[in-house]
Amino acid sequence: MRKGLLDILKGKFLVSGDAPKNWIFIIFTSFLAAVMIASSHGADSKVHQIAALNEEVKELRSEFIDGQTDVQKLKLESEILKTVREDGLYPSETPPYKIRVKSAE
């Protein structure tokens, strides 16, 4: 047991008679580790991108609500009166009246 552990620590399995089989396994596991690391980095970047897009959506939704509030305020009759008063238009003093057309039958 102790001799086998010392052989592994000294690296004798890399230079012994069946070393090519061991090298192929080491290269294969190294390749799998590199693929796993690359996949992990890709997933992390996607998570960060999704978080950034969620923040942007929140900001745009807030801007939309602010704009909608401003438009509703501008639609108020008092705001319209202020705007047209600057152009020299004033509300009529006499109320409107209906014109009734009687048929000639």
C-alpha positions as CSV (number, residue, x, y, z in Angstrom):
1,M,0.0,0.0,0.0
2,R,2.7,2.4,1.0
3,K,4.8,1.5,-2.1
4,G,1.8,2.2,-4.4
5,L,1.2,5.6,-2.8
6,L,4.9,6.5,-3.2
7,D,4.8,5.4,-6.8
8,I,1.8,7.7,-7.5
9,L,3.5,10.6,-5.7
10,K,6.7,10.2,-7.6
11,G,4.9,9.9,-10.9
12,K,6.1,6.5,-11.9
13,F,2.7,5.7,-13.5
14,L,3.6,8.3,-16.1
15,V,6.8,6.6,-17.2
16,S,6.1,2.9,-16.7
17,G,5.3,0.4,-19.4
18,D,1.6,1.2,-19.7
19,A,2.2,5.0,-19.5
20,P,0.5,5.8,-22.9
21,K,-2.9,4.6,-21.5
22,N,-2.4,6.8,-18.4
23,W,-1.4,9.8,-20.6
24,I,-4.5,9.4,-22.8
25,F,-6.7,9.3,-19.7
26,I,-5.0,12.4,-18.2
27,I,-5.4,14.3,-21.5
28,F,-9.1,13.2,-21.7
29,T,-9.9,14.3,-18.1
30,S,-8.0,17.6,-18.7
31,F,-10.1,18.2,-21.8
32,L,-13.3,17.5,-19.9
33,A,-12.3,19.8,-17.1
34,A,-11.6,22.6,-19.7
35,V,-15.0,22.1,-21.3
36,M,-16.7,22.1,-17.9
37,I,-14.9,25.4,-16.9
38,A,-15.8,27.0,-20.3
39,S,-19.5,25.9,-19.8
40,S,-19.5,27.3,-16.3
41,H,-18.1,30.7,-17.5
42,G,-20.7,30.8,-20.3
43,A,-23.6,30.1,-17.8
44,D,-22.3,32.8,-15.5
45,S,-22.1,35.4,-18.2
46,K,-25.7,34.6,-19.2
47,V,-26.8,35.0,-15.6
48,H,-25.1,38.4,-15.5
49,Q,-26.6,39.4,-18.9
50,I,-30.1,38.4,-17.7
51,A,-29.7,40.4,-14.5
52,A,-28.6,43.5,-16.5
53,L,-31.6,43.1,-18.8
54,N,-34.0,42.8,-15.9
55,E,-32.6,46.1,-14.4
56,E,-33.0,47.8,-17.8
57,V,-36.6,46.5,-18.0
58,K,-37.4,47.9,-14.6
59,E,-35.9,51.3,-15.6
60,L,-37.9,51.4,-18.8
61,R,-41.1,50.4,-17.1
62,S,-40.5,53.2,-14.6
63,E,-39.9,55.7,-17.4
64,F,-43.1,54.5,-19.2
65,I,-45.1,55.0,-16.0
66,D,-43.6,58.5,-15.6
67,G,-44.5,59.4,-19.2
68,Q,-48.0,58.0,-18.8
69,T,-48.5,60.2,-15.7
70,D,-47.3,63.3,-17.5
71,V,-49.6,62.6,-20.4
72,Q,-52.6,62.2,-18.1
73,K,-51.7,65.4,-16.4
74,L,-51.5,67.2,-19.8
75,K,-55.0,65.9,-20.7
76,L,-56.6,67.7,-17.8
77,E,-58.9,70.5,-18.7
78,S,-57.0,73.0,-16.5
79,E,-53.7,72.2,-18.2
80,I,-55.3,72.5,-21.7
81,L,-56.8,75.9,-20.6
82,K,-53.4,77.1,-19.5
83,T,-51.8,76.1,-22.8
84,V,-54.4,77.6,-25.1
85,R,-54.6,80.8,-22.9
86,E,-50.9,81.4,-23.9
87,D,-52.1,81.3,-27.5
88,G,-54.7,83.9,-26.9
89,L,-57.7,81.6,-26.7
90,Y,-60.2,81.8,-23.9
91,P,-63.3,79.7,-23.0
92,S,-66.6,81.0,-24.3
93,E,-68.7,83.0,-21.9
94,T,-72.0,82.0,-23.5
95,P,-73.0,78.3,-23.3
96,P,-73.6,76.4,-26.5
97,Y,-77.1,75.8,-27.6
98,K,-78.7,73.1,-29.7
99,I,-79.9,73.6,-33.2
100,R,-83.0,71.6,-33.9
101,V,-83.9,70.9,-37.5
102,K,-87.6,70.2,-38.1
103,S,-88.5,68.1,-41.0
104,A,-90.6,69.7,-43.7
105,E,-93.1,66.8,-43.9
